[in-house]
Amino acid sequence: MVDVVTPAIVVLLAEDETLVRMVASELLEDAGYQVYEARDGQEALTILEVREESVAALVSDTNMPNLGGLDLAAIVSARWPHIGIVLASGNPPPDMRERLPEGARFLGKPYRQPQLIDAIEAVVRAKTAPGPAVSLHNIPTLHPGQLHGAGGLAHPLPEPEE
């Protein structure tokens, strides 16, 4: 019998404080995550250029040199919408809540492992949750009785119920 190994969720950790980055990385690895580390937002973007499809979540400090966490989050949200975002700070900017991308979470520093894991799980779950069902009757280019190619076979659409 072959053991099936579930791949670890990949988290990109962007933190300019070396000690904080090391501790956070260890907390994540202990929880079973695979971690890529970046020293600032610019380095995080470079990593995403290469590893974008494997990254499920970004955990970033808000205050970093070169490219801060809020600007990084805005870029990631627009360019890689499949990535969940957690922003952390011990001293958040006054406009933090307004600038937080939709679906992103804020985590106050210092945080503990359960808080960090809960935040990551929430943003990853939100990004992987199935969207609302799409009714074929709401697609303007298809009409009841019209043939469509779903599943490779042409089938008439059902008549709408009244």
LINWOWO-V41435 format. One record per backbone hydrogen bond with DSSP energy under -0.5 kcal/mol. NH is the residue of the N-H (numbers start at 1). CO is the residue of the C=O. E is the energy in kcal/mol with one decimal. If there is no record, write none. Layout:
BEGIN
{{NH;CO;E} {NH;CO;E}}
END
This chain:
BEGIN
{{5;3;-0.6} {6;4;-0.6} {10;54;-0.6} {11;9;-0.5} {11;34;-3.0} {12;57;-3.0} {13;11;-0.6} {13;36;-3.2} {14;12;-0.6} {14;59;-3.0} {15;13;-0.6} {15;38;-2.4} {18;16;-0.7} {21;17;-2.8} {22;18;-2.6} {23;19;-2.4} {24;20;-2.8} {25;21;-2.5} {26;22;-2.1} {27;23;-2.5} {28;24;-2.3} {29;25;-2.7} {30;26;-2.7} {31;27;-1.1} {32;29;-1.6} {33;28;-2.4} {34;9;-2.5} {36;11;-2.5} {38;13;-2.8} {41;65;-0.6} {41;67;-1.3} {44;40;-1.9} {45;41;-2.3} {46;42;-1.9} {47;43;-2.2} {48;44;-2.4} {49;45;-2.1} {50;46;-1.0} {50;47;-0.6} {51;47;-3.0} {52;48;-1.5} {54;51;-1.5} {55;51;-1.2} {56;10;-2.5} {57;10;-1.5} {58;84;-3.0} {59;12;-3.0} {60;58;-0.5} {60;86;-2.6} {61;14;-2.4} {62;88;-1.8} {64;62;-0.8} {67;65;-2.8} {69;62;-1.2} {70;62;-0.7} {72;68;-2.4} {73;69;-2.9} {74;70;-1.9} {75;71;-2.0} {76;72;-2.9} {77;73;-2.8} {78;74;-1.8} {79;75;-3.0} {80;76;-2.8} {83;80;-2.1} {84;56;-2.8} {84;82;-0.5} {86;58;-3.0} {87;105;-3.1} {88;60;-2.8} {89;107;-1.6} {96;93;-1.8} {99;95;-1.8} {100;96;-1.0} {104;101;-2.2} {105;85;-2.2} {107;87;-2.8} {109;89;-1.9} {116;112;-2.2} {117;113;-2.9} {118;114;-2.5} {119;115;-2.1} {120;116;-2.3} {121;117;-3.1} {122;118;-2.2} {123;119;-2.1} {124;120;-2.6} {125;121;-2.7} {126;122;-2.1} {127;123;-1.5} {128;124;-1.6} {129;125;-1.3} {135;133;-0.6} {138;135;-1.8} {139;136;-1.1} {140;138;-0.7} {142;139;-1.8} {145;157;-1.1} {146;143;-2.5} {148;155;-1.6} {152;149;-2.1} {153;150;-1.1} {155;148;-1.8} {155;153;-0.5} {157;146;-1.5}}
END
